[in-house]
């Protein structure tokens, strides 16, 4: 069985948060600060652009021994040798993705309620991305889950759970206290003026929950 990565500080990329900075530089700063997992998400990029950027990120993540997950795109994940993919409720079903990728790839699935979490578990997901915990600016159509909703999923999970949606250095502790194995963070890291220092602050809190 494949080893589960460290989900505690899970960076999700978003070009809209970079404020003119280069993505590769921002991700490097985050890795230097202690990010444990990186998901490459590029909703508006072409396939060629995604492939080129994912290759760069894969090499960077490898240098820090941190796994790279690709959002939605199984083909990009396979082409660059990423650790796995993350799938939303409107993407290719997890069971179908597993048939294509095999057992060696990590497959994460977004779950917004216990029913979706149970379905993801039954379909062979490796972890759950649950939210939006605090609401989110990146996905306006996603309902707020809240820490109570997150806790309910965590209690019945059977899988590692990552809280996502509006997570920052200031509320990260609440996500972990609800029982999540980590938090997926977008603007809470990438939109900050000092990315490395922000991640270092989150890492200090994360250590409180280390088993």
WOHU-V993602 format. One record per backbone hydrogen bond with DSSP energy under -1.0 kcal/mol. CO is the residue of the C=O (numbers start at 0). NH is the residue of the N-H. E is the energy in kcal/mol with one decimal. If there is no record, write none. Layout:
BEGIN
<<CO:NH:E> <CO:NH:E>>
END
This chain:
BEGIN
<<7:182:-1.6> <8:35:-2.3> <8:36:-1.4> <9:184:-2.8> <10:38:-3.3> <13:16:-2.1> <14:17:-1.2> <17:20:-1.7> <21:25:-2.1> <22:26:-2.8> <23:27:-1.9> <24:28:-2.1> <25:29:-2.0> <26:30:-2.5> <27:31:-2.4> <28:32:-1.5> <29:34:-2.0> <36:10:-2.8> <37:68:-3.3> <38:12:-2.6> <39:70:-2.7> <45:49:-2.8> <46:50:-2.6> <47:51:-2.2> <48:52:-2.5> <49:53:-3.0> <50:54:-2.1> <51:55:-1.6> <52:56:-2.5> <53:57:-2.6> <54:58:-2.1> <55:59:-2.2> <56:60:-3.2> <57:61:-2.6> <58:62:-1.5> <60:63:-1.0> <60:65:-2.6> <61:64:-1.2> <66:37:-1.9> <67:82:-2.2> <67:83:-1.0> <68:39:-3.1> <69:85:-2.0> <70:72:-2.5> <71:73:-1.0> <72:76:-2.0> <73:77:-2.5> <74:78:-2.3> <75:79:-2.1> <76:81:-2.3> <82:105:-2.6> <83:69:-2.4> <84:107:-2.7> <85:71:-3.0> <86:109:-2.5> <87:90:-1.3> <92:96:-2.4> <93:97:-2.5> <94:98:-1.5> <95:99:-1.3> <96:100:-3.0> <97:101:-2.7> <105:84:-2.3> <106:125:-3.5> <106:126:-1.1> <107:86:-3.1> <108:128:-2.4> <112:116:-2.0> <113:117:-2.5> <114:118:-2.2> <115:119:-2.2> <116:120:-2.0> <117:121:-2.2> <118:122:-1.4> <119:124:-2.4> <120:123:-1.1> <126:108:-1.9> <127:161:-2.9> <128:110:-2.4> <129:163:-2.6> <131:144:-4.1> <138:141:-1.4> <145:149:-2.1> <146:150:-2.4> <147:151:-1.9> <148:152:-1.7> <149:153:-2.5> <150:154:-2.1> <151:155:-1.0> <159:127:-2.6> <160:180:-2.5> <161:129:-3.0> <162:183:-2.8> <163:132:-2.6> <164:133:-2.6> <167:171:-1.2> <170:174:-1.2> <171:175:-1.9> <172:176:-2.6> <173:177:-1.1> <174:179:-1.5> <175:178:-1.6> <181:162:-2.3> <182:9:-2.3> <184:11:-2.3> <185:188:-1.6> <185:189:-2.6> <186:190:-1.5> <188:191:-1.4> <193:197:-2.0> <194:198:-2.4> <195:199:-2.4> <196:200:-1.9> <197:201:-1.9> <198:202:-2.8> <199:203:-1.6> <200:204:-1.3> <201:205:-2.6> <202:206:-1.9> <204:207:-1.4> <205:208:-1.7>>
END
